[in-house]
Amino acid sequence: MSTSGIYAVPKLTEKNWVEFKMKTIMSLTARGLNRHLDGTIKVPQPLPRTPDGKKILLHDKSAEATEADIETNLTILDAHAQKEALAIQQLYATVPNTVMIQVQNKRSVSAIWRAVCLIYEGKSDMVQVDTRARLQSM
């Protein structure tokens, strides 16, 4: 298990995809990270700069940003990055290394999650077909 208590998620194996998926979604939802997982979170943007790069502007480019504006923006960017990292860390801690290697080039937790789902939902379908074939041959 990745953690204890209500956030406990089993290590992903070939046989526990359905349990793993449900518990991962619930664990990340309980931590307030579900929008990161499903990709619906609005990614904050850094404040733009003037064309010469010397001044930082407000997002609407109507005025130069104050130190307080810059600090607020950096705090928002940091909070988003920390939440992404927390969700990614949980996934990496609970998937096999072979899967982590396949998904490590993805840029967001939602992209990583979609890739893991594609890997295992395809396997899950194959296991069902194989199980049905074995049962029919009995």
N, C-alpha and C positions, 0 to 999 in steps of 0.2 A: 504494500500500500504506500501511496505517496505521502500521506499525512495521516493523522489520527482524527477521530471524531467525525463531525458532519462533513468534513472535506475529504474523507478517505476515498481514494480511487485505486482500484486494483491495477497492478502492472498488466499491460495489454499482452495477451497471448493469442494464438491462433483460434482458441476456443471461447474466448469471453468478450467478443466484440460488442454484443448487445449490452451487456452489463457495463463494460468500460465506457461506451458512448453515453449511456444514460447517466452514469455517475460523474463523468467528466462535465457534462452539460450542467448538471445540478450543482456540482462543486463550484464551477466558475460563475454560475448564476448567483449562488449564495455569497460569493465574494464581490458581486457587482461587476463582473467581467463578461457577462453574456453578450453584450453588444460588440465587444472586441472579438469574441468567438464567431459570431454570425456575420461580422463585417458591416454592421449598421452604425457603428460609432463614427461620428464625424471627426476626422483627423485634423487636429489644430495645425495651423500654418505659422511659420515664423513671420515676423513683421518684415515688410518689404524694405528695400533700400533705394536710395536715389540712384539714377543711372551711373553716377560716378562712384557709387558705393560708400560715400563718406557719411551720409546721414541715414538714420532709420526712420521710416514713416509709419503712420497708422495704417491699418489694413485698407481703409478706403482711400489712402494716399492724399488725404485732404490737409494733413499737417505733419510736422515732425513729431515723432514719439517722444514723450518725456521719459525720464529714468523710471518713473512708476509704471508707465505703459510697457516699457521694455521688460521690467522685472515681472509684471503680471503675465506677459506673454511667455516668458521663459518658465515661469511656474506652471502654466498650463501645458506647455510642451513637455516639461519634466514629468508631470503627473500622468500624461498620456503614455509616455515612454515607459514609466514604471509599471503601469497596469498591463501594457503589452508584454513586458518582460516577465511579469508575474504569471500571466497566462501561458506564455511560451515555456517558462521554466516548468510549470506543472505538466505540460504535454511532454516535454523532453524527459522529465523524470519518470514518466509512466509508459512510454513507448519503448520497444526494443531499439537497440543501437542501429540495427539494420534499417529501421524505419526512419530514425532520426537523421541518418545519413542521406536518405532519399528526400527529405523535406527541409533540410537545413538551409537551403538557398532561398527559401520563400521569405518575403519581406514583412509579413504580418502574421499574427496569430490566426486570423481567419483563413489566410492562404495555406498555412500549415495544416489547419484543421480540415479544410476541404481535401487536401492531398491525402491525409491519413484516412479520411472517410472513403475516398476513391479506392485506396489500397485494400481496406478491409471490407467494404461493402461488396466489392467484387469477389473477394474470397468467401464471404458469407453466402452469396448466391451459389458459388461452386460447391460449398459444403452441403447446402440444402439439396442440390441436384444429386450429389454423390450419396447422401443419406437415403434419399428416395429410391435411387437405383439399387442400393443394397437391400432395402426393405422389400422391394418388389421381387428381388431374386431369391428371397427366402422361401 
